[in-house]
Amino acid sequence: MKTDHTPYEAGISTEAISRKYHIPVEQIIKLGSNENTYGISPKAADAARQAVGEAYLYPDNHALLQALSKHTGVDPSGLVLGVGSTEIIDMIARAFLNDTTSAVTSEFAFAMFGVMTRLAGAELAEAPAKDFGHDPETLLKATSEKTRVIWLANPNNPTGTFIPPAELKAFLDQVPRSIIVVLDEAYKEYLAPEDQTDTVAWLRDHPNLIVLRTFSKIYGMAGMRLGYGMMAPELAGMLNRVKQPLNINGVSLAAALAALDDHEFVKASYEHNLAGRHQLQTGFDQLGLKHLSAYGNFVTVHVPNGAAVNEKLLAKGIIVRSLTPYNLPHFLRVTVGKPEENARLLAELKQAL
Ligand SMILES: Cc1ncc(COP(=O)(O)O)c(C=O)c1O
């Protein structure tokens, strides 16, 4: 295993900025980690509070697996739960990659793909992006005999770009069955109805496909750390061999079960996101700033000097994500906030430019 890799840089916390700049926590706005600015589903929060009393018992994931099976149509034998979908990325890397193999991802893809690939000791081939998004053509070209995994996020983080389903399906049809395709759909629930496709239906014809989803985004449960993977039972069996048996705690399991049923919260979060994303895009246009096409709960915007603008915003108590670590030094990723948070970000950004 390699230990000389660059670790993933998690988003800065509100507390860290409060300590550094002596700004009261309640005056800080956090638009840096693509969390749901409207909080956790109230039904999930209630269920979590109730479940705390049972925390002396080891957790039982049966009820959530059954509910997810009903929600997705995937048999429980093809479902794997992870401490965030990032744990499933880790499991996939540990189960299928080693120092004799390689994985392929795209330039500007979600950083955890590279982190976990390198941790497993495997090589990572980065396919050139097209318009900042994944390019099926270069991804295919980047594969070799050593490739065991292709990592994709759709929509992608941090660029917000989206591969249309028909293009993605055509790509999948061309990938040899010996290569596992990981399709990370952390932001799927934010897609407009016309962009939605039943990607899970593709599992039937593609035993090499793994689809990842999470409770961290639209369900507002990033702090609960719970994601899930859908795949052929054979692949799930292989992941279960590298998984801790009781990885998800009972409080998160109970919260997720309730969140799945909270259609009202999901719908409201979707609508708030649509309006907030539009507010940010319009504001960036008015400031004369270019921004990338946005399909998730964030907008990636071009600024003259990303690091300097980011520092100025932090000093004002506004946390966004500088994309310098992604080799995009002129871009900031801004999570969609509440209307007043977006307005304050836009006003401070105007000053910072
Ligand atoms: C593409 C993508 N995948 C996975 C994750 C991580 O999700 P989780 O909180 O489920 O580990 C994120 C979080 O930002 C993401 O952007």
The ligand as a Gaussian input file, in Angstrom:
#p B3LYP/6-31G(d) Opt

LIG

0 1
 C      -19.358000      12.999000      -6.444000
 C      -19.385000      12.749000      -4.987000
 N      -19.385000      11.494000      -4.534000
 C      -19.420000      11.217000      -3.229000
 C      -19.432000      12.221000      -2.292000
 C      -19.336000      11.886000      -0.846000
 O      -20.497000      11.566000      -0.329000
 P      -20.617000      10.884000       1.072000
 O      -20.894000      11.980000       2.028000
 O      -21.764000       9.956000       0.865000
 O      -19.357000      10.145000       1.405000
 C      -19.441000      13.546000      -2.681000
 C      -19.440000      14.609000      -1.675000
 O      -19.210000      15.745000      -1.873000
 C      -19.412000      13.814000      -4.064000
 O      -19.379000      15.068000      -4.497000

